[in-house]
Amino acid sequence: MSTTPDPSTHGPLEAIRTRIKSVAVDAGRAPDAVTLVAVSKTFPVEAIVPVLEAGQRIFGENRVQEAHEKWPTLRETFPDAHVHLIGPLQTNKAKDAVALFDAIHSVDRIKLARVLAREIEAQGRHPDLFLQINTGREPQKSGALPEDADGFIATCRDEIGLHIAGLMCIPPANEDPAPHFDLLADIAQRNAIEGLSMGMSADYHTAIAHGATHVRVGSAIFGIRTQHP
Ligand SMILES: *Cc1c(COP(=O)(O)O)cnc(C)c1O
């Protein structure tokens, strides 16, 4: 794993970067308004290295254990790589998560927020925290229901003392995602929250038009996943 003097290119990554900029500009936003989180879950380090070599530095993983197996090694070569947790987090893994991740997009309940606050205090590490909102009210998905969002945010901030970097949602698979993105943006705006983690390979352009600050794009960069989702 040696870094070449000339930055190498990665076709799909380049295409997505270009598209992100142009969609942002078309929406009247700055070309660099949107952070691309390259979702490398299920992909081995050999698939991730070319994306790092092409200059991408922010990655998403959905399992603490898997991230632990891949990223300490990758960070030896790419110390400025950032890794974001985008999947569900059990409270008994909160300690590892605070130690390992630069951002956690899946803070979905008060109990987890409390445990994270304790770990942040104990470790002196401050990953960016995004609160997950279940905009589609789907029973199988995590996150606060939309009507509970303001209370969840207030508890995390005022009672638990967390800084909230943003909100996150995963719209229902077979629905127009736009109303979900708008709902998340409304909740963020009325609570003066800046970050909006929304949009995946199929809908990141729509998410950007609706205000996304972070898009989580996996298969469009790395290809089809054959392992767990
Ligand atoms: C897997 C995953 C993504 C990326 O999905 P793609 O469709 O491959 O872009 C984004 N967000 C979350 C929460 C995920 O689990």
The ligand as an SDF file (V2000), in Angstrom:
LIG
                    3D

 15 15  0  0  0  0  0  0  0  0999 V2000
  -25.6520    0.9610    3.1250 C   0  0  0  0  0  0  0  0  0  0  0  0
  -26.0910    2.3140    3.5620 C   0  0  0  0  0  0  0  0  0  0  0  0
  -25.9220    3.4290    2.7180 C   0  0  0  0  0  0  0  0  0  0  0  0
  -25.3700    3.3350    1.3090 C   0  0  0  0  0  0  0  0  0  0  0  0
  -26.3060    2.7230    0.4730 O   0  0  0  0  0  0  0  0  0  0  0  0
  -26.0770    2.6650   -1.1190 P   0  0  0  0  0  0  0  0  0  0  0  0
  -27.4310    2.4470   -1.6640 O   0  0  0  0  0  0  0  0  0  0  0  0
  -25.1430    1.5440   -1.3720 O   0  0  0  0  0  0  0  0  0  0  0  0
  -25.5000    3.9620   -1.5350 O   0  0  0  0  0  0  0  0  0  0  0  0
  -26.3040    4.6650    3.2070 C   0  0  0  0  0  0  0  0  0  0  0  0
  -26.8100    4.8050    4.4470 N   0  0  0  0  0  0  0  0  0  0  0  0
  -26.9870    3.7670    5.2750 C   0  0  0  0  0  0  0  0  0  0  0  0
  -27.5590    4.0090    6.6310 C   0  0  0  0  0  0  0  0  0  0  0  0
  -26.6390    2.4890    4.8680 C   0  0  0  0  0  0  0  0  0  0  0  0
  -26.8280    1.4610    5.7040 O   0  0  0  0  0  0  0  0  0  0  0  0
  1  2  1  0
  2  3  1  0
  2 14  2  0
  3  4  1  0
  3 10  2  0
  4  5  1  0
  5  6  1  0
  6  7  2  0
  6  8  1  0
  6  9  1  0
 10 11  1  0
 11 12  2  0
 12 13  1  0
 12 14  1  0
 14 15  1  0
M  END
$$$$
